Amino acid sequence: MRAHNLALVLHTVANSTHPPSRAAVAAATGLTRATVSALVDDLVAGGLLIEVDPPPRTGAGRPAVGLALTSAGPAGLGLEINVDYLAACVVDLTGAVRHRHVEHADQRPADPAEALAALGRLAATARLAAEADGLIVAGAALAVPGLVAGGVVRVAPNLGWQDVDAVTALRAVPELADLPITVDNEANLAALGELRVTGGATPALSGLTVDRGDGSSFLYVSGEIGIGAGLVIDGELYRGVRGWSGEIGHVTVYPDGLPCRCGARGCLEQYAGQEALARNEPLAAAALGIALSAVVNLLDVPVIVLGGAYAPIFGTLRGGIEAELRRRVLTAGLAPVSLRAAALGADAAMRGAADTIIRAVREDPAAWLRRLP
C-alpha cells in the first residue's frame, strides 16, 4: 500500500500544471493530509521532490509551500546505435535533457563488439558529466535498429548483427558495470519519447485521472538508413506477440523491385530509407504513402508521426504521402489521417530510451528509495 501511495503522490505532483501543496495533493488523491505529509517527506528525502516557493496570494492567510519534481536527483541514460551514428543523452526526472553526445560514423564496417565499446565510451562520458552536475544515473536503455528479445539483438539487418548480447557488451565498460541496462527497438523507444512530450505518456493510477489528450494513438515512423515503426494505441505501446512488431521498412511496396538486405525485394526502405531519400525524394514520399496506406487500412490509426530523417524535411514529403493516403485509404473521405512531424526530431529514440528509466522511477518510487544508501 505504501508503494502504491508513494507512486500516487509522485504522479499527482508530476502531472499538476502548477506546484501543488500537500493539502492539494491530499484532495486530489483522497489520502489523508497526515499520510500525504509523511509520503512527501520520504519523497523529498529521497531526492524525488522539492519544496518550492508558493505563488503570491491576494487573500488572507499564509500561502502553502508547493511541490515539484526535482531536477537534481535520479536521471536516465539514453543510448542509441544506428547505421551512421552513436548517441547518448542524460534526462533528469523532469524530462529535461541535461547532456547530449552524438558521434557520426558508419557503423556497418565495425563488428558489434567494437561498435558497442565505442558507444560505451560515449555513455561513460555522459554519465560522468551528469554526476558532476549532482545527478544520479538510475539506469541506461539502448535503442537499436533491429529485433530484440531478452536484451539480445536477434537481428539488425542494416548493421549486419545477429544474436548480439548488447547488455553484456555495455557492462564491460567499467563506468556502466553497476547500471541496470535494457535494450529495445529504436522505433518503439522513439514512439514512447514522442508519447511523453505530446500527451498521454503516464498511465493513470487508482485515484488519479490523467488526460491523455489527442496524442494517445498514433503510428510513429522512424526514417534512418532503415525504417522502423512504433504503434501506440490508447497511450500504450503495442509490441506484438513476440515483441517484434513495427518492421514497416520491410513491407513490400514494389513486389519486383530492388533487392533488400533482408533477402526480399521491393521493401519500403529501399525506396524511402535515408540513402534512397537522398536520391529521389518524390519516389520516397510515394513509397511511404503506399506503405502507410496499408497500415491505416489494416489498423485504423488516426495519426502518423514522421521522425528521424523525415522530421526535418516533413514539408517536402508531406504532399506526396498525403496524395497516396487520399488515393488508397478506404476511409480517407470519412476520417482523413493526420500526418505530422515528430516533436523530438532525430533525438526521439535516445530521448525515449532515457525516458524509460525515468518513467520506471516515477512509477515505482519505492523501489528507487530502497536503492538509496
Secondary structure, DSSP 8 states (H G I E B T S, - for coil): -HHHHHHHHHHHHHT-SS---HHHHHHHH---HHHHHHHHHHHHHTTSEEEE------SSS----EEEE-SSSEEEEEEEEETTEEEEEEEETTS-EEEEEEEE---SSS-HHHHHHHHHHHHHHHHHHHHHTT-EEEEEEEEESSEEETTEEEEETTTTEEEEEHHHHHHTSGGGTTS-EEEEEHHHHHHHHHHHHHS--S---TT-----TT-SSEEEEEESSSEEEEEEETTEEE--SSS----GGGSBSSTTS-B-TTS-BSBTHHHHSHHHHHH-HHHHHHHHHHHHHHHHHHH--SEEEEEETTGGGHHHHHHHHHHHHHHH-TTTTTS--EEEE-TTGGGHHHHHHHHHHHHHHHH-HHHHHHH--
